[in-house]
Amino acid sequence: MKRSGTADLPLHNGHVPPWLASRMTELGTAIAEQIILNYGCSEFLTRLSDPFWFQSFGAVMGMDWHSSGITTSVLGALKRGINPRFSELGVMVCGGRGRHSVRTPDELRAFSVKAGLDGEALARTSRLTARVDNNAVADGFQLYLHSFVITKSGEWAVVQQGMNPANHLARRYHWHSAAVRDFVSNPHTAIVGKTQGEILNLVDARAEKAQNAMLTMMKEPPTNVLNEARKLTMPMHHDVRAKDVDLKRLGAVLAVAHEQDLRDFASLLLVEGFGPRTLQSLALVAEVVHGAPSRFSDPARFSFAHGGKDGHPFPVPLKTYDESLAILRRSLDAARLGHTERVEGFKRLDRLTRTVESDRQPLADFDAALKHERVISPSLNGRTVFDDKAPKKHPVITSQLNLFRC
């Protein structure tokens, strides 16, 4: 299915610290494995080609929820985690940022030798997608990142990003082979970036006459307005605000995590015993794995799983992050041995959260939830990129804050 959209992606300076990068690799790989296990490689590519899901995926991994850095960090984490396990998962990530992007054709040729595919055709596809977005769509953005994600059957998705030096914004472009019928007629799954008004888009289906005119050099091509059927406008502010979040959906997650009866039932579904904060993270991870496309209209909500490296909405809770990873890994290890109850438990957790949202319609008290997270942050080894060293351990802090109201 084709989905088009736009989103503001402010260019942010800084880096991903090693303590977060290693965890992003583990969590991103575990989520990818969950999706492939439950739905197959094709569905994983479909998710990657959805800008809403991609942004939510980065947020649940602890990256800054709306910045351009999500693209680089998520794709880098997937490349590090997925590629060594290609024989098992059937997915490979080629390319990357800067000098890595120009190596994509060679990586695809090497991949094709192993997979028995046409390497030259894939290399040509890589170059075409890059040239279409860099040259044929005259929107002021110059590409600096190009990633080509491919399965052993030859199905592929491309995620690439350009920079507009004039306004310091980024635009991310999504492609999916399942949706591409013609490289020069509406080929994109999505184009993500701040609306720039009227632009020249020579691969819009309505530009066929312009294409023919250029080929025959008989007249200048007309200007076409980029088709934008699905819009995601990311705000410029760095902090997470109540208006950025669907408070009913967040309220359902908090209810399942913090109400005793619901928490006990959710733990039973997952065949695990853990505290409310870990369950809160797992409920959001389960939604990233099993949620429908309509569930990702508010990517900021997923930052309530593991915070953000810059401290927005709160520092990354390393203790919770590691517990979530351990539970995900145990469920996948059990599935490989034929014990699927824990993997099925994540599906049931997602269904439970949606049922609570629908039946009880709890509305999150955003300010109380944010205050609660910041109060308990020291007890969860909360950390940001600004910390020079790991924070000291503190005794567990309990709080009776009302995180949601029905």
C-alpha positions in Angstrom: 0.0 0.0 0.0 1.3 3.5 -0.9 1.4 6.1 1.8 2.6 9.7 1.2 3.3 12.2 3.9 5.3 15.1 5.2 7.0 15.8 8.5 9.4 18.5 9.9 12.7 17.0 10.7 14.9 19.6 12.5 18.6 19.1 12.0 20.2 18.4 15.4 23.9 18.4 16.3 25.3 15.9 18.7 26.0 12.2 18.6 24.6 8.9 19.9 26.6 7.9 22.9 28.0 4.3 23.0 25.8 3.3 25.9 22.7 4.1 23.9 24.0 2.9 20.5 24.7 -0.6 21.7 21.2 -0.8 23.3 19.6 0.6 20.2 21.3 -2.2 18.2 20.0 -4.8 20.5 16.4 -3.4 20.8 16.1 -2.6 17.1 17.2 -6.1 16.2 14.9 -7.7 18.7 11.9 -5.7 17.4 12.8 -6.5 13.8 13.1 -10.2 14.7 9.7 -10.1 16.4 8.1 -8.6 13.3 9.8 -11.0 10.9 8.9 -13.9 13.2 5.2 -12.9 13.3 4.6 -11.3 9.9 7.6 -12.0 7.6 10.3 -10.0 6.0 7.9 -8.3 3.6 6.0 -6.7 6.4 9.2 -5.5 8.0 10.0 -3.6 4.8 6.4 -2.2 4.7 6.9 -0.9 8.2 10.3 0.7 7.3 8.6 2.4 4.3 6.0 4.1 6.6 7.3 7.4 7.9 5.0 7.4 10.9 6.1 3.9 12.0 9.8 4.7 11.4 9.6 7.8 13.6 7.8 5.8 16.3 10.4 3.0 16.0 13.2 5.5 16.6 11.4 7.0 19.6 10.8 3.7 21.3 14.5 3.0 21.0 15.4 6.1 23.0 16.4 8.5 20.2 15.3 12.1 20.1 11.7 11.7 19.0 11.5 14.2 16.1 15.0 15.1 15.0 16.8 14.1 11.7 19.2 12.0 13.7 16.6 9.3 14.1 17.2 8.3 10.5 20.9 7.8 10.8 20.9 6.1 14.2 18.0 3.7 13.5 19.5 2.5 10.2 22.9 2.3 11.7 21.6 0.2 14.6 19.8 -2.1 12.2 22.8 -2.6 10.0 25.0 -3.5 12.9 22.4 -5.9 14.4 20.7 -7.5 11.4 23.5 -8.0 8.9 25.5 -10.5 10.9 22.3 -12.6 11.2 21.3 -12.4 7.5 21.3 -16.2 7.1 18.8 -16.4 9.9 16.6 -13.3 9.4 16.8 -13.0 5.6 17.3 -9.2 5.6 20.4 -7.1 4.8 21.0 -3.3 5.2 23.3 -1.7 2.7 24.6 1.8 2.5 24.3 4.5 5.1 25.5 8.1 5.6 28.2 10.0 3.7 30.9 7.8 2.3 28.9 4.7 3.2 26.1 5.8 0.9 28.4 5.7 -2.2 29.4 2.2 -1.4 25.8 0.9 -1.7 26.0 -0.4 -5.3 29.1 -2.4 -4.4 27.5 -3.8 -1.3 24.4 -4.8 -3.3 26.6 -6.6 -5.9 28.4 -8.5 -3.1 25.0 -9.3 -1.6 23.6 -10.5 -4.9 26.4 -13.1 -5.3 25.4 -14.7 -2.1 21.7 -14.5 -2.7 21.7 -15.4 -6.4 20.2 -12.1 -7.5 20.9 -9.6 -10.3 23.5 -7.3 -8.7 23.7 -4.9 -11.6 19.9 -4.4 -11.6 19.9 -3.7 -7.9 22.8 -1.3 -8.2 20.9 0.5 -10.9 17.8 0.7 -8.7 19.9 2.2 -5.9 21.3 4.9 -8.2 17.8 5.6 -9.7 16.2 6.1 -6.3 19.0 8.5 -5.3 18.9 10.5 -8.5 15.1 10.8 -8.5 15.1 12.3 -5.0 18.3 14.4 -5.5 17.6 15.6 -9.0 14.1 14.9 -10.3 12.4 16.3 -7.2 13.6 19.8 -7.0 12.7 20.6 -3.4 16.0 22.1 -2.2 17.2 19.0 -0.4 20.5 17.4 -1.2 20.9 13.7 -0.3 23.5 12.8 2.3 22.2 9.4 3.5 21.1 6.4 1.4 20.2 3.0 2.8 19.0 0.1 0.8 17.3 -2.7 2.8 16.8 -6.0 0.9 15.6 -9.5 1.6 17.0 -12.7 0.2 14.1 -12.9 -2.2 15.0 -9.5 -3.7 12.3 -7.3 -2.2 13.7 -4.0 -1.1 13.0 -0.7 0.7 15.0 2.5 0.4 15.2 5.1 3.1 17.2 8.2 2.3 17.5 11.7 3.6 18.4 15.1 2.3 19.5 18.4 3.8 18.3 21.9 3.0 21.2 24.1 4.0 19.1 27.2 3.7 16.6 26.4 6.4 18.5 23.7 8.3 15.8 21.1 7.8 16.0 17.5 6.6 13.6 15.5 4.4 13.4 11.8 4.5 12.3 9.8 1.5 10.8 6.3 1.7 10.6 3.7 -1.1 9.2 0.1 -1.2 9.6 -2.2 -4.2 6.1 -3.6 -3.6 4.6 -0.2 -4.2 6.8 0.9 -7.2 5.4 0.3 -10.6 7.2 2.9 -12.5 10.3 4.8 -11.3 9.2 7.9 -13.1 5.6 8.0 -12.2 4.6 8.4 -8.5 7.3 5.9 -7.2 7.5 7.0 -3.6 6.0 5.3 -0.6 6.4 8.6 1.3 8.3 11.8 1.3 8.9 13.2 4.7 9.9 16.8 5.4 8.6 20.3 6.0 6.3 21.6 3.3 8.2 23.9 1.0 5.3 25.0 -1.1 5.3 24.4 -4.9 8.2 22.3 -6.1 9.3 20.7 -9.3 8.6 17.0 -9.2 9.3 15.3 -12.5 8.3 11.8 -11.2 4.8 12.8 -10.4 2.4 10.8 -12.5 1.0 14.1 -13.8 4.4 15.1 -15.2 4.3 12.6 -18.1 4.0 15.4 -20.7 6.8 17.2 -19.0 9.0 14.1 -19.2 8.2 13.6 -22.9 8.9 17.3 -23.4 12.3 17.0 -21.9 13.1 14.0 -23.9 12.2 15.7 -27.1 13.7 19.1 -26.0 10.6 20.8 -27.5 9.5 22.8 -24.4 10.2 23.4 -20.8 8.6 21.1 -18.2 5.7 22.5 -16.1 5.9 22.8 -12.4 3.9 20.2 -10.5 2.7 20.2 -7.0 3.9 17.2 -5.0 1.1 14.9 -4.0 0.8 14.8 -0.2 -2.0 12.5 0.8 -0.8 11.8 4.4 0.8 14.5 6.5 2.9 14.2 9.6 4.1 17.6 10.8 6.9 17.3 13.3 7.2 20.4 15.5 10.4 22.4 15.9 10.4 22.3 19.7 12.7 19.7 21.1 10.7 18.8 24.3 7.7 16.5 24.3 4.4 18.3 25.0 0.9 17.1 25.7 -0.3 18.3 22.3 2.2 16.0 20.7 0.7 12.9 22.3 -2.6 11.0 22.0 -3.5 11.2 25.7 -6.1 8.4 25.4 -3.7 6.0 24.0 -1.0 6.9 26.5 -3.6 6.6 29.2 -4.3 3.1 28.2 -0.6 2.2 28.4 -0.3 3.8 31.8 -3.4 2.0 33.1 -2.2 -1.4 32.0 1.2 -0.7 33.5 0.2 0.9 36.8 -3.2 -0.5 37.8 -2.7 -3.6 40.0 -5.4 -5.8 38.4 -4.5 -4.9 34.8 -0.8 -5.2 35.6 -1.2 -8.7 37.1 -3.2 -9.8 34.1 -0.7 -8.3 31.6 2.1 -10.1 33.4 0.1 -13.3 33.2 -0.3 -12.9 29.5 3.5 -12.5 29.0 4.4 -15.3 31.4 6.7 -12.9 33.1 7.0 -11.2 36.5 8.2 -7.6 36.4 7.4 -4.1 37.7 5.0 -1.5 36.3 7.8 0.6 34.6 9.1 -2.3 32.6 5.5 -3.2 31.6 5.0 0.3 30.4 7.9 0.0 28.0 6.9 -3.4 26.9 3.4 -2.3 26.1 4.8 0.4 23.7 7.3 -2.0 22.2 4.4 -4.5 21.6 2.5 -1.8 19.8 5.5 -1.1 17.5 5.6 -4.8 16.7 1.9 -5.5 16.3 0.1 -2.1 15.9 -1.8 -1.1 12.7 -0.5 1.9 10.7 -3.1 4.2 12.2 -1.5 3.7 15.7 1.6 5.7 14.8 0.1 9.1 14.2 1.7 10.5 17.4 5.4 9.3 17.4 6.1 11.3 20.5 4.1 8.9 22.6 6.6 6.1 22.0 9.3 8.2 23.8 7.5 7.2 27.0 9.0 3.7 26.6 12.7 4.6 27.0 12.9 8.4 27.1 15.4 10.3 25.0 19.1 10.7 24.9 18.8 14.5 25.4 16.5 14.1 28.4 13.2 14.6 26.5 10.7 13.7 27.7 13.0 12.2 30.4 16.5 10.6 30.7 16.9 7.1 29.2 16.1 4.6 32.1 18.9 2.2 31.6 17.6 -0.3 34.2 14.2 -0.5 32.4 15.8 -0.5 29.0 17.9 -3.6 29.9 15.0 -5.4 31.5 12.9 -4.8 28.4 15.7 -6.2 26.3 16.1 -9.2 28.5 12.4 -10.1 28.3 12.3 -9.6 24.5 15.4 -11.8 24.1 14.0 -14.6 26.3 10.8 -14.6 24.3 12.7 -14.9 21.1 15.0 -17.6 22.5 11.9 -19.6 23.6 10.3 -19.2 20.2 13.3 -20.7 18.5 12.9 -23.8 20.8 9.2 -24.0 19.8 7.8 -22.4 22.9 5.7 -19.5 21.5 3.7 -18.5 24.5 5.9 -15.5 25.3 5.9 -14.3 21.7 2.1 -14.7 21.6 2.0 -12.8 24.9 3.2 -9.6 23.2 0.3 -9.9 20.8 -2.1 -10.3 23.7 -0.5 -7.4 25.5 -1.1 -5.1 22.5 -4.7 -6.3 22.3 -5.2 -5.7 26.0 -4.0 -2.2 25.8 -6.3 -1.4 22.9 -9.2 -3.0 24.7 -8.5 -0.8 27.8 -8.3 2.2 25.5 -11.6 1.4 23.8 -13.6 0.3 26.8 -12.4 2.4 29.6 -11.0 5.4 27.6 -8.5 6.5 30.3 -7.0 9.9 29.6 -3.4 10.4 30.6 -2.5 13.3 33.0 0.5 14.3 30.9 2.1 16.6 33.5 1.7 14.0 36.2 3.2 11.2 34.0 6.1 13.4 33.1 6.8 14.4 36.7 6.6 10.8 37.8 9.1 9.7 35.2 11.6 12.4 36.3 11.1 11.6 40.0 11.9 7.9 39.5 14.6 8.5 36.9 17.6 8.2 39.4 16.3 4.9 40.6 16.2 3.6 37.0 19.7 4.8 36.3 18.4 7.5 34.1 21.0 8.9 31.7 21.4 11.5 29.0 24.0 12.3 26.4 25.1 15.2 28.7 26.4 12.9 31.4 30.1 12.4 31.5 29.8 9.1 33.4 27.1 6.7 34.5 25.0 8.1 37.3 25.3 6.8 40.9 22.8 4.2 42.0 20.0 5.5 44.2 17.5 3.7 46.3 14.2 2.9 44.6 11.8 5.8 44.8 8.2 5.1 45.0 5.5 7.5 44.0 1.7 7.6 44.2 1.3 10.1 41.4 -2.0 9.7 39.5 -0.7 8.9 36.0 -4.1 8.7 34.3 -7.6 9.7 34.9 -10.6 7.8 33.7 
